[in-house]
């Protein structure tokens, strides 16, 4: 096995090649572009047999994502290397030192992992992130709408009524502003109407992202559905773990503050009168 350690950055990548015994075979600095990825691949293939190459990337999910995708399509084995900790950088920090450390991790098999595969799953993850962000923003807007309704003028508050954020959104959008209302009521209603319209737009965006995350059977419908279900299951499992942890903490608190059984007063039966 020949290890190629790569220290990835935004504009340029630095790579070194080590053989089985850790001997340095070559170094290269290439641009973080499609042409630079091809240059690094051809350079490594000229040094040794391509079938023995194993690439170790530091930051395969960030600045090295493009290089990882290029090497994956080329059929090479790629590993993600953890960034060295501060206490392990006794020799300093530079692109060459980080690349050498990545190559040594590949040879030893320590601090390495298999990076996530890219493709349709990457698109699904992007849709998940966008949908969660939109849902969180809509929740914030609906909370603001309820807060404004609670402090609105009494005439306007009675017109709108009480209810959840979504109920207030539907009512406000179906109402019309009164021309004879005072200035405070007109401004409050205008702001609440803008918030309700913004909330409805966010809700439409969330539904659009949810429909887009379901590709057709040709692009991998089942894989996308499994990814979505796995994300939902992970959130449910996290909530269950949290509730279970709270129950355990409550039980431990009760056990910690439980009084000593020897100090508990035991009710003794009253003495009975002797029979005559």
C-alpha positions in Angstrom: 0.0 0.0 0.0 1.2 3.5 -0.9 -0.3 6.3 1.2 -1.0 9.7 -0.3 -1.7 12.3 2.4 -3.4 15.5 1.4 -3.8 18.6 3.4 -6.8 20.4 1.9 -7.5 24.1 1.8 -9.8 26.5 0.0 -7.5 27.4 -2.8 -4.7 24.8 -2.9 -4.1 21.3 -1.7 -0.7 19.9 -0.6 0.0 16.2 -1.0 2.8 13.8 -0.1 3.4 10.2 -1.0 4.8 7.6 1.5 5.7 4.0 0.8 5.1 1.0 3.1 8.1 1.9 5.4 7.3 5.6 5.5 9.8 6.8 3.0 8.9 10.0 1.2 8.4 9.5 -2.5 7.2 12.9 -3.7 5.4 16.2 -2.8 3.0 18.3 -4.8 0.9 21.5 -4.3 -2.0 21.8 -6.7 -5.0 24.1 -7.1 -8.3 23.2 -5.6 -10.0 23.0 -9.1 -11.0 20.2 -11.5 -7.7 20.7 -13.3 -5.7 20.5 -10.1 -7.5 17.3 -9.1 -6.5 15.7 -12.4 -3.0 16.9 -12.0 -2.7 15.4 -8.5 -4.1 12.1 -9.8 -1.7 11.9 -12.7 1.3 12.8 -10.5 0.5 10.1 -8.0 0.1 7.5 -10.8 3.5 8.4 -12.3 5.2 7.7 -9.0 3.9 4.3 -8.2 1.5 1.6 -9.4 -2.0 3.1 -9.3 -3.5 -0.1 -7.8 -1.5 0.4 -4.6 -2.6 4.0 -4.0 -4.7 4.9 -0.9 -5.6 8.5 -0.4 -6.0 10.1 3.0 -7.7 13.5 3.0 -7.9 15.9 5.9 -11.3 17.6 5.6 -12.9 15.3 3.1 -16.3 16.8 4.0 -15.3 20.4 3.6 -12.5 21.8 1.5 -11.6 18.3 0.3 -15.1 17.4 -0.9 -14.3 18.1 -4.5 -11.1 16.1 -4.5 -12.9 13.2 -2.7 -15.6 13.2 -5.4 -13.0 13.2 -8.2 -11.0 10.3 -6.6 -14.2 8.4 -5.9 -15.2 8.6 -9.6 -11.7 7.5 -10.6 -12.1 4.3 -8.4 -9.5 5.0 -5.8 -9.7 4.1 -2.1 -10.2 7.3 -0.1 -10.0 7.7 3.7 -10.8 10.7 5.9 -8.1 11.6 8.4 -8.9 13.4 11.6 -7.2 16.7 12.2 -4.2 16.5 14.5 -4.8 17.7 18.0 -2.9 20.7 19.4 -0.8 18.6 21.8 0.4 16.3 18.9 1.8 19.3 16.9 5.2 19.4 18.6 7.0 19.9 15.3 4.8 22.9 14.4 2.1 23.3 11.8 2.4 23.7 8.1 0.8 22.2 5.0 3.7 19.7 4.5 3.6 18.6 8.2 -0.2 18.1 8.0 0.1 16.1 4.8 2.8 13.9 6.2 0.7 13.3 9.3 -2.3 12.3 7.1 -0.2 9.8 5.1 1.2 8.3 8.3 -2.3 7.8 9.6 -3.3 6.0 6.5 -0.3 3.6 6.9 -1.0 2.9 10.5 -4.8 2.8 10.1 -5.3 5.1 13.1 -7.5 8.2 13.2 -9.1 7.4 9.9 -12.6 6.8 8.8 -14.6 6.2 5.6 -16.1 9.5 4.4 -19.7 9.8 3.4 -20.6 9.0 -0.1 -21.7 11.9 -2.3 -24.4 12.0 -4.9 -28.1 11.8 -4.4 -27.7 11.5 -0.6 -25.8 14.8 -0.6 -28.8 16.5 -2.4 -31.2 14.9 0.1 -29.1 16.2 3.1 -29.1 19.7 1.5 -32.9 19.6 1.3 -33.2 18.4 4.9 -31.0 21.3 6.1 -33.1 23.8 4.1 -36.4 22.4 5.3 -35.3 22.4 9.0 -34.1 26.0 8.6 -37.4 27.1 7.1 -39.5 25.3 9.7 -37.4 26.9 12.5 -37.8 30.4 11.0 -41.6 29.9 10.6 -41.8 28.8 14.3 -40.0 32.0 15.3 -42.4 34.2 13.1 -45.5 32.5 14.5 -44.2 33.1 18.1 -43.8 36.8 17.2 -47.3 36.9 15.8 -48.7 35.5 19.1 -46.7 38.0 21.1 -48.0 40.9 19.1 -51.6 39.7 19.3 -51.3 39.5 23.1 -50.2 43.2 23.3 -52.3 44.5 20.5 -55.1 47.1 21.1 -58.1 45.5 22.7 -60.3 46.2 19.7 -57.9 44.5 17.3 -57.3 41.6 19.7 -61.0 41.0 20.0 -61.4 41.0 16.2 -58.6 38.5 15.7 -59.3 36.3 18.8 -57.2 33.8 20.5 -55.6 30.7 19.1 -52.3 29.1 17.9 -49.9 30.8 15.6 -51.3 29.1 12.5 -54.8 29.9 13.4 -53.9 33.6 13.9 -52.1 33.5 10.5 -55.3 32.3 8.7 -57.5 34.8 10.4 -55.3 37.8 9.8 -54.8 37.0 6.2 -58.6 36.8 5.7 -59.3 40.1 7.4 -59.2 43.6 5.9 -57.8 46.7 7.5 -60.3 49.2 8.8 -60.0 52.7 7.3 -61.6 54.3 10.4 -59.3 52.6 12.9 -56.8 54.7 14.9 -53.1 54.9 14.1 -51.9 52.3 16.7 -54.4 49.7 15.5 -53.5 50.3 11.8 -49.8 49.9 12.4 -50.2 46.8 14.6 -52.5 45.2 12.1 -50.1 46.0 9.2 -47.1 44.4 11.0 -49.1 41.3 12.0 -50.4 40.9 8.4 -46.8 41.1 7.1 -45.7 38.5 9.6 -48.6 36.2 8.7 -47.8 36.6 5.0 -44.2 35.8 5.7 -45.2 32.7 7.7 -47.4 31.4 4.9 -44.5 31.8 2.4 -42.2 29.9 4.7 -44.8 27.1 5.0 -45.0 26.9 1.2 -41.2 26.6 1.0 -41.2 23.8 3.6 -43.8 21.9 1.6 -41.8 22.4 -1.6 -38.6 21.1 0.0 -40.5 18.1 1.3 -41.7 17.3 -2.2 -38.3 17.8 -3.8 -36.6 15.4 -1.4 -38.6 12.5 -3.0 -36.8 11.8 -6.3 -38.2 9.5 -8.9 -37.3 5.8 -9.0 -34.6 6.4 -11.6 -32.6 8.6 -9.3 -33.0 6.4 -6.2 -36.4 6.9 -4.5 -35.9 4.3 -1.9 -32.5 5.5 -0.8 -33.9 9.0 -0.4 -36.9 7.7 1.7 -34.6 5.7 3.9 -32.4 8.8 4.5 -35.5 10.8 5.4 -36.9 8.1 7.7 -33.4 7.7 9.3 -33.3 11.4 10.1 -36.7 11.3 11.6 -35.9 8.2 13.6 -32.7 9.8 14.9 -34.6 12.8 16.3 -37.2 10.5 17.9 -34.4 8.4 19.4 -32.7 11.5 20.8 -35.9 12.6 22.5 -36.4 9.2 24.0 -32.9 9.2 25.3 -33.4 12.6 26.8 -36.6 11.6 28.6 -35.0 8.4 29.8 -32.0 10.4 31.1 -34.3 12.8 33.0 -36.2 9.9 34.6 -32.9 8.3 35.7 -31.7 11.6 37.2 -35.0 12.0 39.0 -34.7 8.5 40.5 -31.1 9.1 41.5 -32.2 12.4 43.2 -34.9 10.5 45.1 -32.4 7.9 46.2 -29.9 10.5 47.2 -32.3 12.3 49.5 -34.1 9.2 50.8 -34.1 9.3 54.6 -32.3 6.6 56.7 -34.7 3.7 57.3 -33.5 3.6 61.0 -34.7 7.2 61.5 -38.2 6.5 60.1 -40.8 6.3 62.9 -42.6 3.0 62.9 -46.1 3.0 64.2 -46.5 0.4 66.9 -49.8 -1.2 67.6 -51.6 0.1 70.6 -51.5 -2.2 73.7 -54.7 -4.1 74.3 -56.3 -4.4 77.7 -55.9 -7.8 79.4 -58.9 -9.9 79.5 -60.6 -10.4 82.9 
